[in-house]
Amino acid sequence: MKTELYIIGGFLGSGKTTLLLELLKREKNAGRKVAVLMNEIGALSVDSALVGENTAVRDMLNGCICCTIKDEIEVELMALYREHRPDVIYIETTGAAHPMEVLDACTSPAIAMQIDVKGILTLVDCARWVERGRLPIAHRKLMEDQARWSDVVALTKTDLVAEETLAVIRREIRALNEKVTIREITHGQGAAVFGGGSGPEEEHHAHHHLHVRTFAYEFVNHVPRAAFIKWVEKLPDSVLRIKGFVKFEDSGERPELFQYAYGVPFFQPQPIKRPTVIVVIGEELDEEELRKKLNKLEGVF
């Protein structure tokens, strides 16, 4: 059974920690074992003290998951998994984190077969969203990208804007991300569509409408290089990124790092043993079709 993973993002002060505490309470009531990975920009973590002694917590300090300490997340997630075997891991990101970069950091081939990324939730501070035009362009784009690539957007501080303004915010977010589930929350309450405390109907609805999916595939055999390249060339535009390690028939026992982004493949021989796993990230992925073609590629039926 894979460990579920949920990513919680949003600008500073949007209420991420308050929501996390509520989600942890729901997970506990559902009888699930929880772990938390918290990412702080500063050198001192204060929020991890709030989540309680019965929750495994690891802090990533002095940097943002999606840039300066991106490589560390694989180590931290693997440590949480090996030491605690949780049913679910929550990642609370910094306000500066881009959701796609965080997702990319969470899908290392080394842990892809143990972790099931269930979704991205972004908290949107309504008052700040309305005033985003006054922000520097880079900050405004990040705020909009956080909404664009989320599965669930939770609107916070709704009491600070008029009902008409709230309707405009909903339309603007929907224009960026037509498949997003939008919820309103107050003090962490109201976002039951996310996590193990959700009702089965809501959880199914959220999972069914995931914006970006990840698919991990583990090779058991060596792969013909030419056939693999041909498969890559025929990938649909919905595949955004692939990364992992593959053993080709002409490379012996040395695996090769394979990366694919923006339609461009990259191969690099590796000097040490690596798990022969690739992770596919994309929109509306047909996992059954991907698995069927990869099975055929390596002669597994």
CORDARA-V175833 format. One record per residue. N is the residue number from 1. D_CENTER is the distance of its C-alpha to the mean C-alpha in whole Angstrom. Layout:
BEGIN
N/D_CENTER  N/D_CENTER
END
This chain:
BEGIN
1/18  2/15  3/13  4/11  5/7  6/7  7/5  8/9  9/10  10/13  11/16  12/19  13/21  14/19  15/19  16/15  17/17  18/20  19/17  20/16  21/19  22/20  23/17  24/18  25/21  26/21  27/19  28/22  29/24  30/22  31/23  32/20  33/19  34/17  35/15  36/14  37/13  38/14  39/14  40/17  41/19  42/22  43/24  44/24  45/22  46/24  47/21  48/20  49/24  50/23  51/21  52/24  53/25  54/24  55/20  56/19  57/18  58/17  59/17  60/16  61/19  62/21  63/18  64/14  65/11  66/11  67/15  68/17  69/16  70/13  71/15  72/15  73/12  74/13  75/16  76/15  77/12  78/15  79/18  80/16  81/16  82/20  83/21  84/20  85/19  86/17  87/16  88/13  89/11  90/10  91/9  92/11  93/10  94/14  95/15  96/15  97/11  98/10  99/7  100/7  101/8  102/6  103/3  104/7  105/8  106/6  107/8  108/11  109/14  110/16  111/13  112/12  113/15  114/14  115/11  116/9  117/6  118/7  119/6  120/6  121/9  122/11  123/15  124/17  125/21  126/23  127/26  128/24  129/22  130/26  131/27  132/24  133/27  134/29  135/26  136/26  137/24  138/21  139/20  140/21  141/19  142/16  143/17  144/17  145/14  146/12  147/13  148/13  149/10  150/9  151/10  152/12  153/14  154/16  155/19  156/21  157/25  158/26  159/29  160/30  161/30  162/32  163/31  164/32  165/30  166/27  167/28  168/27  169/24  170/23  171/24  172/23  173/19  174/20  175/22  176/18  177/16  178/19  179/16  180/15  181/16  182/18  183/19  184/21  185/21  186/24  187/24  188/20  189/22  190/21  191/18  192/18  193/16  194/13  195/13  196/16  197/19  198/18  199/21  200/21  201/22  202/19  203/16  204/18  205/18  206/14  207/13  208/15  209/14  210/11  211/11  212/9  213/9  214/9  215/12  216/14  217/17  218/20  219/23  220/26  221/29  222/29  223/29  224/31  225/30  226/32  227/30  228/27  229/27  230/29  231/26  232/23  233/26  234/26  235/22  236/21  237/20  238/17  239/16  240/14  241/13  242/15  243/15  244/17  245/20  246/23  247/27  248/29  249/33  250/34  251/32  252/34  253/32  254/30  255/26  256/25  257/22  258/20  259/18  260/18  261/17  262/19  263/21  264/23  265/23  266/23  267/25  268/26  269/28  270/26  271/29  272/28  273/26  274/23  275/21  276/21  277/18  278/16  279/13  280/13  281/10  282/12  283/13  284/15  285/15  286/18  287/17  288/21  289/22  290/20  291/21  292/25  293/25  294/24  295/26  296/29  297/28  298/28  299/31  300/30  301/31
END
